[in-house]
């Protein structure tokens, strides 16, 4: 793996080695990121065509408002 993403690669290796779980890392990242960052990530995820893995109700465009 390239060394430009050293920490990212260490986390991915820890997942591969069974030290961390996908769920633990995902939950930690979602709690760490701001709601705006999570919304941006989710919309990007959908825009890149990953919606095929989601149930139909989750395929709707995601709209986030700070005031909701």
N, C-alpha and C positions, 0 to 999 in steps of 0.2 A: 504494500500500500504506500502511496506517496506520503512524504513527511510533512507536506504543507498543512495537513489536517491531523496533526499528531494526537490531540486530545480526542477528536472524533474517532479516529482509528483505534485508540485505546479502549474507548467505550464499546465500539463494535466488536473488538476482539474479546472483551469481557463478556459480551452477550454470547458470542460464538463458543466461548469456553464454559458457559453456564454459570459464571460468577454473578452476572446481572440478568434480569429477564427483560424482554421487550416491554412488558407492561410497566415494570418499575421505572424504566428509563422514560417511556412515554408520559407516564403520570407526572414524573418529576419535571420534565421539560414543560408540560402544559401548565403546571403550577408556577413555574419560574417565569414564563413569558407573560407579557401583559395581555389583556383580553384583545386589544387591537392586533398584536402580533399573532395571536392564535387565529383570529378571524382572517387575517391576511394569508396565513399559511393554509388554512382550510380552503379559502377561495382559490388559491393557487393550485392546491391539490385537485380540486374539482376542474379547474380550467385546463389542467394538464391531462385530463382524460381518465383520472382515477375513479370517477364516479361509478364506473361499472362494478366496482367491488362493494358498493353501498346499497342498502335497501332503498326502494323507490322513494320513500318519504324524505330521505336524506339527500336526494339528488337535486332538490330545489336550490336555487341560488341562495347563498347565505347572506343575510343582511344583518349587520350589527350596528347598533346605535348605542352610544354611551348613555343615552337618556332612557333606555328601556329598563 
